[in-house]
Amino acid sequence: MQTWQMQDAKARMSELVKSAQTQPQDITVHGKSVAVVVSRSTFDRLSQAQGSLVDFMRRSPLFDADDVVFERDTSLTRQPEDEGF
């Protein structure tokens, strides 16, 4: 990954964007990485939805398992105050 100082990235934005088409470009401020520029195709691939929650749950190894027991805590979440009633 090529690294650009912020001032160079601003001054050479066209070159930075062209370079991002082939590989991610790291932008730094005071030597610390603050951003990465990637191509639109890379962004779309990384941000696409991975399916619904239902799909995720259906892929679970526990799907269709009949022996799973979930215990529920039946205690009150708070104790009522004695208000003299």
PDB file of N, CA, C and O in Angstrom:
ATOM      1  N   MET A   1       0.858  -1.170   0.000  1.00  0.00           N
ATOM      2  CA  MET A   1       0.000   0.000   0.000  1.00  0.00           C
ATOM      3  C   MET A   1       0.903   1.232   0.000  1.00  0.00           C
ATOM      4  O   MET A   1       1.840   1.336   0.792  1.00  0.00           O
ATOM      5  N   GLN A   2       0.608   2.138  -0.885  1.00  0.00           N
ATOM      6  CA  GLN A   2       1.378   3.386  -0.962  1.00  0.00           C
ATOM      7  C   GLN A   2       0.881   4.341   0.128  1.00  0.00           C
ATOM      8  O   GLN A   2      -0.313   4.404   0.419  1.00  0.00           O
ATOM      9  N   THR A   3       1.818   5.077   0.720  1.00  0.00           N
ATOM     10  CA  THR A   3       1.483   6.029   1.773  1.00  0.00           C
ATOM     11  C   THR A   3       1.673   7.455   1.272  1.00  0.00           C
ATOM     12  O   THR A   3       2.662   7.778   0.614  1.00  0.00           O
ATOM     13  N   TRP A   4       0.702   8.295   1.598  1.00  0.00           N
ATOM     14  CA  TRP A   4       0.725   9.705   1.205  1.00  0.00           C
ATOM     15  C   TRP A   4       0.592  10.564   2.454  1.00  0.00           C
ATOM     16  O   TRP A   4      -0.242  10.288   3.316  1.00  0.00           O
ATOM     17  N   GLN A   5       1.412  11.605   2.551  1.00  0.00           N
ATOM     18  CA  GLN A   5       1.194  12.605   3.586  1.00  0.00           C
ATOM     19  C   GLN A   5      -0.007  13.438   3.147  1.00  0.00           C
ATOM     20  O   GLN A   5      -0.230  13.623   1.951  1.00  0.00           O
ATOM     21  N   MET A   6      -0.772  13.933   4.097  1.00  0.00           N
ATOM     22  CA  MET A   6      -2.011  14.650   3.779  1.00  0.00           C
ATOM     23  C   MET A   6      -1.790  15.767   2.771  1.00  0.00           C
ATOM     24  O   MET A   6      -2.557  15.891   1.816  1.00  0.00           O
ATOM     25  N   GLN A   7      -0.757  16.584   2.963  1.00  0.00           N
ATOM     26  CA  GLN A   7      -0.548  17.703   2.048  1.00  0.00           C
ATOM     27  C   GLN A   7      -0.243  17.215   0.633  1.00  0.00           C
ATOM     28  O   GLN A   7      -0.666  17.843  -0.338  1.00  0.00           O
ATOM     29  N   ASP A   8       0.486  16.105   0.503  1.00  0.00           N
ATOM     30  CA  ASP A   8       0.751  15.545  -0.825  1.00  0.00           C
ATOM     31  C   ASP A   8      -0.528  14.971  -1.437  1.00  0.00           C
ATOM     32  O   ASP A   8      -0.764  15.113  -2.637  1.00  0.00           O
ATOM     33  N   ALA A   9      -1.347  14.328  -0.615  1.00  0.00           N
ATOM     34  CA  ALA A   9      -2.604  13.755  -1.106  1.00  0.00           C
ATOM     35  C   ALA A   9      -3.513  14.850  -1.651  1.00  0.00           C
ATOM     36  O   ALA A   9      -4.147  14.677  -2.692  1.00  0.00           O
ATOM     37  N   LYS A  10      -3.575  15.988  -0.937  1.00  0.00           N
ATOM     38  CA  LYS A  10      -4.405  17.100  -1.404  1.00  0.00           C
ATOM     39  C   LYS A  10      -3.856  17.691  -2.701  1.00  0.00           C
ATOM     40  O   LYS A  10      -4.615  17.992  -3.622  1.00  0.00           O
ATOM     41  N   ALA A  11      -2.558  17.852  -2.769  1.00  0.00           N
ATOM     42  CA  ALA A  11      -1.943  18.477  -3.945  1.00  0.00           C
ATOM     43  C   ALA A  11      -1.979  17.567  -5.170  1.00  0.00           C
ATOM     44  O   ALA A  11      -1.986  18.049  -6.302  1.00  0.00           O
ATOM     45  N   ARG A  12      -2.001  16.259  -4.948  1.00  0.00           N
ATOM     46  CA  ARG A  12      -1.933  15.304  -6.059  1.00  0.00           C
ATOM     47  C   ARG A  12      -3.134  14.362  -6.055  1.00  0.00           C
ATOM     48  O   ARG A  12      -2.999  13.160  -6.285  1.00  0.00           O
ATOM     49  N   MET A  13      -4.307  14.928  -5.789  1.00  0.00           N
ATOM     50  CA  MET A  13      -5.531  14.131  -5.652  1.00  0.00           C
ATOM     51  C   MET A  13      -5.794  13.247  -6.878  1.00  0.00           C
ATOM     52  O   MET A  13      -6.149  12.080  -6.718  1.00  0.00           O
ATOM     53  N   SER A  14      -5.631  13.764  -8.070  1.00  0.00           N
ATOM     54  CA  SER A  14      -5.891  12.963  -9.278  1.00  0.00           C
ATOM     55  C   SER A  14      -5.010  11.727  -9.321  1.00  0.00           C
ATOM     56  O   SER A  14      -5.479  10.636  -9.646  1.00  0.00           O
ATOM     57  N   GLU A  15      -3.744  11.892  -8.998  1.00  0.00           N
ATOM     58  CA  GLU A  15      -2.814  10.761  -8.987  1.00  0.00           C
ATOM     59  C   GLU A  15      -3.187   9.760  -7.902  1.00  0.00           C
ATOM     60  O   GLU A  15      -3.132   8.549  -8.119  1.00  0.00           O
ATOM     61  N   LEU A  16      -3.565  10.267  -6.740  1.00  0.00           N
ATOM     62  CA  LEU A  16      -3.977   9.391  -5.636  1.00  0.00           C
ATOM     63  C   LEU A  16      -5.175   8.539  -6.052  1.00  0.00           C
ATOM     64  O   LEU A  16      -5.184   7.329  -5.826  1.00  0.00           O
ATOM     65  N   VAL A  17      -6.188   9.166  -6.658  1.00  0.00           N
ATOM     66  CA  VAL A  17      -7.393   8.441  -7.069  1.00  0.00           C
ATOM     67  C   VAL A  17      -7.057   7.401  -8.140  1.00  0.00           C
ATOM     68  O   VAL A  17      -7.573   6.284  -8.095  1.00  0.00           O
ATOM     69  N   LYS A  18      -6.216   7.747  -9.082  1.00  0.00           N
ATOM     70  CA  LYS A  18      -5.807   6.783 -10.116  1.00  0.00           C
ATOM     71  C   LYS A  18      -5.067   5.604  -9.490  1.00  0.00           C
ATOM     72  O   LYS A  18      -5.286   4.457  -9.880  1.00  0.00           O
ATOM     73  N   SER A  19      -4.198   5.877  -8.532  1.00  0.00           N
ATOM     74  CA  SER A  19      -3.451   4.808  -7.867  1.00  0.00           C
ATOM     75  C   SER A  19      -4.372   3.901  -7.059  1.00  0.00           C
ATOM     76  O   SER A  19      -4.115   2.705  -6.926  1.00  0.00           O
ATOM     77  N   ALA A  20      -5.446   4.474  -6.520  1.00  0.00           N
ATOM     78  CA  ALA A  20      -6.396   3.694  -5.718  1.00  0.00           C
ATOM     79  C   ALA A  20      -7.140   2.672  -6.567  1.00  0.00           C
ATOM     80  O   ALA A  20      -7.720   1.731  -6.024  1.00  0.00           O
ATOM     81  N   GLN A  21      -7.137   2.837  -7.884  1.00  0.00           N
ATOM     82  CA  GLN A  21      -7.802   1.866  -8.753  1.00  0.00           C
ATOM     83  C   GLN A  21      -7.084   0.523  -8.754  1.00  0.00           C
ATOM     84  O   GLN A  21      -7.693  -0.504  -9.052  1.00  0.00           O
ATOM     85  N   THR A  22      -5.796   0.521  -8.424  1.00  0.00           N
ATOM     86  CA  THR A  22      -5.030  -0.718  -8.439  1.00  0.00           C
ATOM     87  C   THR A  22      -4.698  -1.248  -7.046  1.00  0.00           C
ATOM     88  O   THR A  22      -4.542  -2.455  -6.860  1.00  0.00           O
ATOM     89  N   GLN A  23      -4.589  -0.343  -6.065  1.00  0.00           N
ATOM     90  CA  GLN A  23      -4.320  -0.779  -4.694  1.00  0.00           C
ATOM     91  C   GLN A  23      -4.726   0.317  -3.722  1.00  0.00           C
ATOM     92  O   GLN A  23      -4.723   1.492  -4.088  1.00  0.00           O
ATOM     93  N   PRO A  24      -5.077  -0.042  -2.484  1.00  0.00           N
ATOM     94  CA  PRO A  24      -5.455   0.971  -1.489  1.00  0.00           C
ATOM     95  C   PRO A  24      -4.319   1.957  -1.244  1.00  0.00           C
ATOM     96  O   PRO A  24      -3.142   1.606  -1.326  1.00  0.00           O
ATOM     97  N   GLN A  25      -4.698   3.202  -0.941  1.00  0.00           N
ATOM     98  CA  GLN A  25      -3.737   4.278  -0.699  1.00  0.00           C
ATOM     99  C   GLN A  25      -3.920   4.794   0.723  1.00  0.00           C
ATOM    100  O   GLN A  25      -5.019   5.191   1.111  1.00  0.00           O
ATOM    101  N   ASP A  26      -2.842   4.787   1.493  1.00  0.00           N
ATOM    102  CA  ASP A  26      -2.872   5.203   2.894  1.00  0.00           C
ATOM    103  C   ASP A  26      -2.546   6.688   2.995  1.00  0.00           C
ATOM    104  O   ASP A  26      -1.585   7.157   2.385  1.00  0.00           O
ATOM    105  N   ILE A  27      -3.343   7.430   3.765  1.00  0.00           N
ATOM    106  CA  ILE A  27      -3.087   8.862   3.978  1.00  0.00           C
ATOM    107  C   ILE A  27      -2.712   9.064   5.438  1.00  0.00           C
ATOM    108  O   ILE A  27      -3.381   8.555   6.337  1.00  0.00           O
ATOM    109  N   THR A  28      -1.631   9.815   5.668  1.00  0.00           N
ATOM    110  CA  THR A  28      -1.137  10.021   7.030  1.00  0.00           C
ATOM    111  C   THR A  28      -1.120  11.492   7.391  1.00  0.00           C
ATOM    112  O   THR A  28      -1.008  12.367   6.533  1.00  0.00           O
ATOM    113  N   VAL A  29      -1.235  11.741   8.700  1.00  0.00           N
ATOM    114  CA  VAL A  29      -1.071  13.082   9.270  1.00  0.00           C
ATOM    115  C   VAL A  29      -0.106  12.928  10.431  1.00  0.00           C
ATOM    116  O   VAL A  29      -0.353  12.156  11.358  1.00  0.00           O
ATOM    117  N   HIS A  30       0.973  13.653  10.380  1.00  0.00           N
ATOM    118  CA  HIS A  30       2.019  13.563  11.407  1.00  0.00           C
ATOM    119  C   HIS A  30       2.481  12.123  11.609  1.00  0.00           C
ATOM    120  O   HIS A  30       2.734  11.688  12.732  1.00  0.00           O
ATOM    121  N   GLY A  31       2.585  11.389  10.495  1.00  0.00           N
ATOM    122  CA  GLY A  31       3.086  10.023  10.535  1.00  0.00           C
ATOM    123  C   GLY A  31       2.085   8.964  10.958  1.00  0.00           C
ATOM    124  O   GLY A  31       2.424   7.781  10.984  1.00  0.00           O
ATOM    125  N   LYS A  32       0.861   9.356  11.291  1.00  0.00           N
ATOM    126  CA  LYS A  32      -0.161   8.396  11.702  1.00  0.00           C
ATOM    127  C   LYS A  32      -1.194   8.218  10.598  1.00  0.00           C
ATOM    128  O   LYS A  32      -1.671   9.192  10.015  1.00  0.00           O
ATOM    129  N   SER A  33      -1.530   6.969  10.319  1.00  0.00           N
ATOM    130  CA  SER A  33      -2.529   6.668   9.310  1.00  0.00           C
ATOM    131  C   SER A  33      -3.894   7.188   9.758  1.00  0.00           C
ATOM    132  O   SER A  33      -4.350   6.881  10.860  1.00  0.00           O
ATOM    133  N   VAL A  34      -4.546   7.981   8.894  1.00  0.00           N
ATOM    134  CA  VAL A  34      -5.845   8.550   9.238  1.00  0.00           C
ATOM    135  C   VAL A  34      -6.945   8.151   8.261  1.00  0.00           C
ATOM    136  O   VAL A  34      -8.128   8.277   8.576  1.00  0.00           O
ATOM    137  N   ALA A  35      -6.566   7.671   7.078  1.00  0.00           N
ATOM    138  CA  ALA A  35      -7.574   7.306   6.082  1.00  0.00           C
ATOM    139  C   ALA A  35      -6.955   6.378   5.050  1.00  0.00           C
ATOM    140  O   ALA A  35      -5.738   6.337   4.867  1.00  0.00           O
ATOM    141  N   VAL A  36      -7.832   5.632   4.380  1.00  0.00           N
ATOM    142  CA  VAL A  36      -7.411   4.783   3.277  1.00  0.00           C
ATOM    143  C   VAL A  36      -8.360   5.048   2.116  1.00  0.00           C
ATOM    144  O   VAL A  36      -9.579   5.030   2.286  1.00  0.00           O
ATOM    145  N   VAL A  37      -7.803   5.293   0.947  1.00  0.00           N
ATOM    146  CA  VAL A  37      -8.600   5.500  -0.258  1.00  0.00           C
ATOM    147  C   VAL A  37      -8.561   4.202  -1.060  1.00  0.00           C
ATOM    148  O   VAL A  37      -7.493   3.666  -1.358  1.00  0.00           O
ATOM    149  N   VAL A  38      -9.760   3.709  -1.402  1.00  0.00           N
ATOM    150  CA  VAL A  38      -9.867   2.482  -2.195  1.00  0.00           C
ATOM    151  C   VAL A  38     -10.734   2.741  -3.416  1.00  0.00           C
ATOM    152  O   VAL A  38     -11.463   3.731  -3.470  1.00  0.00           O
ATOM    153  N   SER A  39     -10.653   1.860  -4.383  1.00  0.00           N
ATOM    154  CA  SER A  39     -11.474   1.988  -5.586  1.00  0.00           C
ATOM    155  C   SER A  39     -12.939   1.752  -5.245  1.00  0.00           C
ATOM    156  O   SER A  39     -13.256   1.154  -4.218  1.00  0.00           O
ATOM    157  N   ARG A  40     -13.822   2.222  -6.103  1.00  0.00           N
ATOM    158  CA  ARG A  40     -15.258   2.022  -5.909  1.00  0.00           C
ATOM    159  C   ARG A  40     -15.589   0.525  -5.894  1.00  0.00           C
ATOM    160  O   ARG A  40     -16.406   0.085  -5.085  1.00  0.00           O
ATOM    161  N   SER A  41     -14.970  -0.253  -6.769  1.00  0.00           N
ATOM    162  CA  SER A  41     -15.266  -1.691  -6.796  1.00  0.00           C
ATOM    163  C   SER A  41     -14.840  -2.370  -5.495  1.00  0.00           C
ATOM    164  O   SER A  41     -15.542  -3.256  -5.006  1.00  0.00           O
ATOM    165  N   THR A  42     -13.705  -1.968  -4.930  1.00  0.00           N
ATOM    166  CA  THR A  42     -13.267  -2.525  -3.650  1.00  0.00           C
ATOM    167  C   THR A  42     -14.221  -2.119  -2.537  1.00  0.00           C
ATOM    168  O   THR A  42     -14.591  -2.944  -1.702  1.00  0.00           O
ATOM    169  N   PHE A  43     -14.620  -0.855  -2.522  1.00  0.00           N
ATOM    170  CA  PHE A  43     -15.563  -0.380  -1.512  1.00  0.00           C
ATOM    171  C   PHE A  43     -16.883  -1.138  -1.601  1.00  0.00           C
ATOM    172  O   PHE A  43     -17.413  -1.582  -0.582  1.00  0.00           O
ATOM    173  N   ASP A  44     -17.418  -1.290  -2.815  1.00  0.00           N
ATOM    174  CA  ASP A  44     -18.684  -2.004  -2.990  1.00  0.00           C
ATOM    175  C   ASP A  44     -18.576  -3.448  -2.516  1.00  0.00           C
ATOM    176  O   ASP A  44     -19.490  -3.959  -1.870  1.00  0.00           O
ATOM    177  N   ARG A  45     -17.467  -4.104  -2.832  1.00  0.00           N
ATOM    178  CA  ARG A  45     -17.272  -5.494  -2.413  1.00  0.00           C
ATOM    179  C   ARG A  45     -17.207  -5.609  -0.893  1.00  0.00           C
ATOM    180  O   ARG A  45     -17.787  -6.528  -0.313  1.00  0.00           O
ATOM    181  N   LEU A  46     -16.503  -4.678  -0.246  1.00  0.00           N
ATOM    182  CA  LEU A  46     -16.338  -4.735   1.204  1.00  0.00           C
ATOM    183  C   LEU A  46     -17.594  -4.325   1.961  1.00  0.00           C
ATOM    184  O   LEU A  46     -17.795  -4.761   3.095  1.00  0.00           O
ATOM    185  N   SER A  47     -18.438  -3.501   1.361  1.00  0.00           N
ATOM    186  CA  SER A  47     -19.585  -2.974   2.092  1.00  0.00           C
ATOM    187  C   SER A  47     -20.907  -3.647   1.733  1.00  0.00           C
ATOM    188  O   SER A  47     -21.947  -3.280   2.279  1.00  0.00           O
ATOM    189  N   GLN A  48     -20.889  -4.601   0.847  1.00  0.00           N
ATOM    190  CA  GLN A  48     -22.154  -5.234   0.465  1.00  0.00           C
ATOM    191  C   GLN A  48     -22.735  -6.014   1.635  1.00  0.00           C
ATOM    192  O   GLN A  48     -22.013  -6.544   2.479  1.00  0.00           O
ATOM    193  N   ALA A  49     -24.046  -6.067   1.657  1.00  0.00           N
ATOM    194  CA  ALA A  49     -24.749  -6.771   2.738  1.00  0.00           C
ATOM    195  C   ALA A  49     -24.412  -8.257   2.677  1.00  0.00           C
ATOM    196  O   ALA A  49     -24.321  -8.845   1.600  1.00  0.00           O
ATOM    197  N   GLN A  50     -24.233  -8.835   3.825  1.00  0.00           N
ATOM    198  CA  GLN A  50     -23.896 -10.249   3.914  1.00  0.00           C
ATOM    199  C   GLN A  50     -25.132 -11.119   4.138  1.00  0.00           C
ATOM    200  O   GLN A  50     -25.010 -12.259   4.586  1.00  0.00           O
ATOM    201  N   GLY A  51     -26.289 -10.608   3.840  1.00  0.00           N
ATOM    202  CA  GLY A  51     -27.520 -11.351   4.054  1.00  0.00           C
ATOM    203  C   GLY A  51     -28.267 -10.807   5.247  1.00  0.00           C
ATOM    204  O   GLY A  51     -27.771  -9.949   5.978  1.00  0.00           O
ATOM    205  N   SER A  52     -29.449 -11.310   5.429  1.00  0.00           N
ATOM    206  CA  SER A  52     -30.299 -10.843   6.517  1.00  0.00           C
ATOM    207  C   SER A  52     -29.961 -11.560   7.819  1.00  0.00           C
ATOM    208  O   SER A  52     -29.201 -12.527   7.836  1.00  0.00           O
ATOM    209  N   LEU A  53     -30.541 -11.066   8.904  1.00  0.00           N
ATOM    210  CA  LEU A  53     -30.374 -11.724  10.200  1.00  0.00           C
ATOM    211  C   LEU A  53     -30.944 -13.135  10.156  1.00  0.00           C
ATOM    212  O   LEU A  53     -30.377 -14.054  10.746  1.00  0.00           O
ATOM    213  N   VAL A  54     -32.045 -13.307   9.471  1.00  0.00           N
ATOM    214  CA  VAL A  54     -32.655 -14.644   9.341  1.00  0.00           C
ATOM    215  C   VAL A  54     -31.692 -15.590   8.630  1.00  0.00           C
ATOM    216  O   VAL A  54     -31.531 -16.737   9.047  1.00  0.00           O
ATOM    217  N   ASP A  55     -31.050 -15.118   7.558  1.00  0.00           N
ATOM    218  CA  ASP A  55     -30.067 -15.949   6.853  1.00  0.00           C
ATOM    219  C   ASP A  55     -28.917 -16.333   7.776  1.00  0.00           C
ATOM    220  O   ASP A  55     -28.471 -17.480   7.777  1.00  0.00           O
ATOM    221  N   PHE A  56     -28.444 -15.380   8.551  1.00  0.00           N
ATOM    222  CA  PHE A  56     -27.365 -15.633   9.504  1.00  0.00           C
ATOM    223  C   PHE A  56     -27.771 -16.706  10.508  1.00  0.00           C
ATOM    224  O   PHE A  56     -27.001 -17.626  10.787  1.00  0.00           O
ATOM    225  N   MET A  57     -28.971 -16.587  11.043  1.00  0.00           N
ATOM    226  CA  MET A  57     -29.434 -17.549  12.042  1.00  0.00           C
ATOM    227  C   MET A  57     -29.640 -18.938  11.433  1.00  0.00           C
ATOM    228  O   MET A  57     -29.410 -19.949  12.098  1.00  0.00           O
ATOM    229  N   ARG A  58     -30.064 -18.986  10.198  1.00  0.00           N
ATOM    230  CA  ARG A  58     -30.242 -20.286   9.522  1.00  0.00           C
ATOM    231  C   ARG A  58     -28.904 -20.981   9.279  1.00  0.00           C
ATOM    232  O   ARG A  58     -28.855 -22.208   9.194  1.00  0.00           O
ATOM    233  N   ARG A  59     -27.831 -20.219   9.167  1.00  0.00           N
ATOM    234  CA  ARG A  59     -26.500 -20.805   8.984  1.00  0.00           C
ATOM    235  C   ARG A  59     -25.870 -21.244  10.307  1.00  0.00           C
ATOM    236  O   ARG A  59     -24.799 -21.851  10.312  1.00  0.00           O
ATOM    237  N   SER A  60     -26.519 -20.947  11.409  1.00  0.00           N
ATOM    238  CA  SER A  60     -25.991 -21.289  12.727  1.00  0.00           C
ATOM    239  C   SER A  60     -25.922 -22.804  12.899  1.00  0.00           C
ATOM    240  O   SER A  60     -26.802 -23.524  12.428  1.00  0.00           O
ATOM    241  N   PRO A  61     -24.876 -23.291  13.575  1.00  0.00           N
ATOM    242  CA  PRO A  61     -24.820 -24.729  13.861  1.00  0.00           C
ATOM    243  C   PRO A  61     -25.940 -25.171  14.810  1.00  0.00           C
ATOM    244  O   PRO A  61     -26.204 -26.367  14.935  1.00  0.00           O
ATOM    245  N   LEU A  62     -26.593 -24.231  15.471  1.00  0.00           N
ATOM    246  CA  LEU A  62     -27.684 -24.566  16.389  1.00  0.00           C
ATOM    247  C   LEU A  62     -29.042 -24.615  15.694  1.00  0.00           C
ATOM    248  O   LEU A  62     -30.041 -24.979  16.315  1.00  0.00           O
ATOM    249  N   PHE A  63     -29.089 -24.252  14.407  1.00  0.00           N
ATOM    250  CA  PHE A  63     -30.354 -24.258  13.677  1.00  0.00           C
ATOM    251  C   PHE A  63     -30.894 -25.684  13.642  1.00  0.00           C
ATOM    252  O   PHE A  63     -30.162 -26.619  13.321  1.00  0.00           O
ATOM    253  N   ASP A  64     -32.141 -25.847  13.963  1.00  0.00           N
ATOM    254  CA  ASP A  64     -32.833 -27.150  14.019  1.00  0.00           C
ATOM    255  C   ASP A  64     -32.378 -28.027  15.188  1.00  0.00           C
ATOM    256  O   ASP A  64     -32.744 -29.201  15.243  1.00  0.00           O
ATOM    257  N   ALA A  65     -31.596 -27.492  16.115  1.00  0.00           N
ATOM    258  CA  ALA A  65     -31.195 -28.272  17.292  1.00  0.00           C
ATOM    259  C   ALA A  65     -32.325 -28.219  18.313  1.00  0.00           C
ATOM    260  O   ALA A  65     -32.754 -27.140  18.724  1.00  0.00           O
ATOM    261  N   ASP A  66     -32.797 -29.379  18.712  1.00  0.00           N
ATOM    262  CA  ASP A  66     -33.909 -29.450  19.661  1.00  0.00           C
ATOM    263  C   ASP A  66     -33.443 -29.491  21.111  1.00  0.00           C
ATOM    264  O   ASP A  66     -34.251 -29.293  22.019  1.00  0.00           O
ATOM    265  N   ASP A  67     -32.175 -29.740  21.344  1.00  0.00           N
ATOM    266  CA  ASP A  67     -31.689 -29.921  22.712  1.00  0.00           C
ATOM    267  C   ASP A  67     -31.099 -28.663  23.332  1.00  0.00           C
ATOM    268  O   ASP A  67     -30.467 -28.747  24.385  1.00  0.00           O
ATOM    269  N   VAL A  68     -31.284 -27.510  22.718  1.00  0.00           N
ATOM    270  CA  VAL A  68     -30.762 -26.257  23.250  1.00  0.00           C
ATOM    271  C   VAL A  68     -31.759 -25.713  24.265  1.00  0.00           C
ATOM    272  O   VAL A  68     -32.939 -25.538  23.963  1.00  0.00           O
ATOM    273  N   VAL A  69     -31.263 -25.446  25.481  1.00  0.00           N
ATOM    274  CA  VAL A  69     -32.124 -24.933  26.547  1.00  0.00           C
ATOM    275  C   VAL A  69     -31.618 -23.553  26.952  1.00  0.00           C
ATOM    276  O   VAL A  69     -30.444 -23.386  27.285  1.00  0.00           O
ATOM    277  N   PHE A  70     -32.496 -22.586  26.922  1.00  0.00           N
ATOM    278  CA  PHE A  70     -32.169 -21.244  27.368  1.00  0.00           C
ATOM    279  C   PHE A  70     -32.881 -21.010  28.688  1.00  0.00           C
ATOM    280  O   PHE A  70     -34.110 -20.986  28.753  1.00  0.00           O
ATOM    281  N   GLU A  71     -32.090 -20.837  29.738  1.00  0.00           N
ATOM    282  CA  GLU A  71     -32.680 -20.590  31.044  1.00  0.00           C
ATOM    283  C   GLU A  71     -32.984 -19.110  31.182  1.00  0.00           C
ATOM    284  O   GLU A  71     -32.202 -18.256  30.763  1.00  0.00           O
ATOM    285  N   ARG A  72     -34.124 -18.824  31.774  1.00  0.00           N
ATOM    286  CA  ARG A  72     -34.537 -17.442  31.937  1.00  0.00           C
ATOM    287  C   ARG A  72     -34.493 -17.069  33.405  1.00  0.00           C
ATOM    288  O   ARG A  72     -34.967 -17.814  34.263  1.00  0.00           O
ATOM    289  N   ASP A  73     -33.924 -15.916  33.683  1.00  0.00           N
ATOM    290  CA  ASP A  73     -33.884 -15.388  35.043  1.00  0.00           C
ATOM    291  C   ASP A  73     -35.259 -14.783  35.335  1.00  0.00           C
ATOM    292  O   ASP A  73     -35.664 -13.810  34.700  1.00  0.00           O
ATOM    293  N   THR A  74     -35.959 -15.358  36.285  1.00  0.00           N
ATOM    294  CA  THR A  74     -37.319 -14.896  36.583  1.00  0.00           C
ATOM    295  C   THR A  74     -37.363 -13.911  37.741  1.00  0.00           C
ATOM    296  O   THR A  74     -38.448 -13.509  38.163  1.00  0.00           O
ATOM    297  N   SER A  75     -36.199 -13.510  38.266  1.00  0.00           N
ATOM    298  CA  SER A  75     -36.194 -12.562  39.376  1.00  0.00           C
ATOM    299  C   SER A  75     -36.636 -11.183  38.883  1.00  0.00           C
ATOM    300  O   SER A  75     -36.497 -10.857  37.704  1.00  0.00           O
ATOM    301  N   LEU A  76     -37.163 -10.393  39.795  1.00  0.00           N
ATOM    302  CA  LEU A  76     -37.578  -9.044  39.452  1.00  0.00           C
ATOM    303  C   LEU A  76     -36.347  -8.196  39.154  1.00  0.00           C
ATOM    304  O   LEU A  76     -35.279  -8.413  39.725  1.00  0.00           O
ATOM    305  N   THR A  77     -36.504  -7.256  38.278  1.00  0.00           N
ATOM    306  CA  THR A  77     -35.364  -6.411  37.938  1.00  0.00           C
ATOM    307  C   THR A  77     -35.126  -5.338  38.985  1.00  0.00           C
ATOM    308  O   THR A  77     -34.032  -4.782  39.079  1.00  0.00           O
ATOM    309  N   ARG A  78     -36.150  -5.051  39.770  1.00  0.00           N
ATOM    310  CA  ARG A  78     -36.003  -4.086  40.862  1.00  0.00           C
ATOM    311  C   ARG A  78     -36.982  -4.447  41.967  1.00  0.00           C
ATOM    312  O   ARG A  78     -38.013  -5.075  41.729  1.00  0.00           O
ATOM    313  N   GLN A  79     -36.644  -4.044  43.153  1.00  0.00           N
ATOM    314  CA  GLN A  79     -37.512  -4.296  44.285  1.00  0.00           C
ATOM    315  C   GLN A  79     -38.433  -3.120  44.495  1.00  0.00           C
ATOM    316  O   GLN A  79     -37.969  -1.980  44.493  1.00  0.00           O
ATOM    317  N   PRO A  80     -39.755  -3.355  44.680  1.00  0.00           N
ATOM    318  CA  PRO A  80     -40.659  -2.225  44.935  1.00  0.00           C
ATOM    319  C   PRO A  80     -40.348  -1.579  46.285  1.00  0.00           C
ATOM    320  O   PRO A  80     -40.027  -2.275  47.248  1.00  0.00           O
ATOM    321  N   GLU A  81     -40.441  -0.277  46.353  1.00  0.00           N
ATOM    322  CA  GLU A  81     -40.197   0.466  47.598  1.00  0.00           C
ATOM    323  C   GLU A  81     -41.461   0.408  48.471  1.00  0.00           C
ATOM    324  O   GLU A  81     -42.584   0.435  47.968  1.00  0.00           O
ATOM    325  N   ASP A  82     -41.249   0.329  49.768  1.00  0.00           N
ATOM    326  CA  ASP A  82     -42.394   0.348  50.698  1.00  0.00           C
ATOM    327  C   ASP A  82     -42.827   1.789  50.859  1.00  0.00           C
ATOM    328  O   ASP A  82     -42.139   2.575  51.509  1.00  0.00           O
ATOM    329  N   GLU A  83     -43.960   2.146  50.273  1.00  0.00           N
ATOM    330  CA  GLU A  83     -44.428   3.521  50.320  1.00  0.00           C
ATOM    331  C   GLU A  83     -45.581   3.675  51.307  1.00  0.00           C
ATOM    332  O   GLU A  83     -46.263   4.700  51.297  1.00  0.00           O
ATOM    333  N   GLY A  84     -45.806   2.688  52.149  1.00  0.00           N
ATOM    334  CA  GLY A  84     -46.839   2.808  53.164  1.00  0.00           C
ATOM    335  C   GLY A  84     -48.239   2.494  52.678  1.00  0.00           C
ATOM    336  O   GLY A  84     -49.214   2.759  53.381  1.00  0.00           O
ATOM    337  N   PHE A  85     -48.350   1.936  51.492  1.00  0.00           N
ATOM    338  CA  PHE A  85     -49.688   1.620  50.998  1.00  0.00           C
ATOM    339  C   PHE A  85     -50.131   0.285  51.465  1.00  0.00           C
ATOM    340  O   PHE A  85     -51.239  -0.146  51.142  1.00  0.00           O
TER     341      PHE A  85
END
